[in-house]
Amino acid sequence: MKKLRAKIDKIKQTRWFAIASNKFVLATVGFIIWMLFLDVNSYLIHHELNVEIDELEQSIEYYEAEISRDKKQLEELTSDPEKLEKFAREQYWMKKKGEEIYLVEEVEE
């Protein structure tokens, strides 16, 4: 028991123990741990939200490009009746009266 007590006293006399057992150091370390991991506004939550924001910004760019492509296609279809007919025939397999449509599918090997 005396040997254990002597070891504990020796550890208490070291400089690092004095710094680590300081109440201000303990409070600061506790505060940092609380803010990084446990708080509602923790670093981990902020990181997850930043990743989600990046993903949403990428999807915004994608959808803006799709909207501009669709607007261009809509403008072409409304300005030229031949392109509108071609689009309707190719996309929706529409036909005129008396016509027959044959669909040819290519098989990839």
Protein Blocks (a to p, Z undefined) as FASTA:
>chain_A
ZZmmmmmmmmmmpmklmmmmpmklmmmmmmmmmmmmmmmkbmklmmmmmmmmmmmmmmmm
mmmmmmmmmmmmmmmmmmpmklmmmmmmmmnopacehiacdddddddZZ
